[in-house]
């Protein structure tokens, strides 16, 4: 039978695992590697996977994102007690002071690796600016109407620009690839923005209690649903554009499935009123994003 000390270590490990949202980070790592293999690089799979500088850039991105989740959890403690009571209990096994220690340590590691191992001042500047805005978003921007959603979407797609800059430096990217990247990035940006607006509906009570100026808090649920519907139609247009102009490999399967899921999302949106219904809508969008990552391999088929 495990001792109290062993249980304490296990719960603390589980808490850190929950705070940094390991699944999300693993998904971003996979997306960065698949984007490198099937879109950005002309090298074979093994050469891309064994590229140590690419590994270090993706590793730094992952650590920076983890630190962003930690500082976000630190500032969101009050509203998470209302919106995510079960998760908050798990997250609370680690003291706030310990979370801050991890936060500063991870950021220090990113800067050290960028400077000494990647050996690029550009990498140091890129990650330093990224880390700053992750903190600024959690500390200030997250409470500002619309800016919170806008910066959330921008910061989520920013790690992909790290690998884009890396390959651009080696002239592996032609105009056609840039067009594909821009088209995918626009769709990813707007689907993430849509997901964040939907999350605001789900988190209405906690955001109101913590004085977060989200669109549902300021304008109400009805107006929020109108904005979300408009974003849905923008995403439907962007998917259609991808289907027509970038029918690479078997990606059309993903485009069609995403299109249908967004139609279902729109119909379910106006009948949703309770928290669990908004959570279901949020999960549809999470599924579209996760499916999009795994569907990158369809480009090569």
Secondary structure, 3 states (H helix, E strand, C coil): CCCHHHHHHHHHHHHHHHHCCHHHHHHHHHHHHHHHHHHHCCCCHHHHHCCHHHHHHHHHHHHHHHHHHHHHHHHCHHHHHHHCHHHHHHHCCCCHHHHHHHHHHHHHHHHHHHHHHHCCHHHHHHHHHHHHHHHHHHHCHHHCCCHHHHHHHHHHHHHHHHHHHHHHHCCCCCHHHHHHHHHHHHHHHHHHHHHHHHHHHHCHHHHHHCCCCCHHHHHCHHHHHHHHHHHHHHHHHHHHHHHHHCCCCCCHHHHHHHHHHHHHHHHHHCCCCCHHHHHHHHHHHHHHHHHHHHHHHHHHC
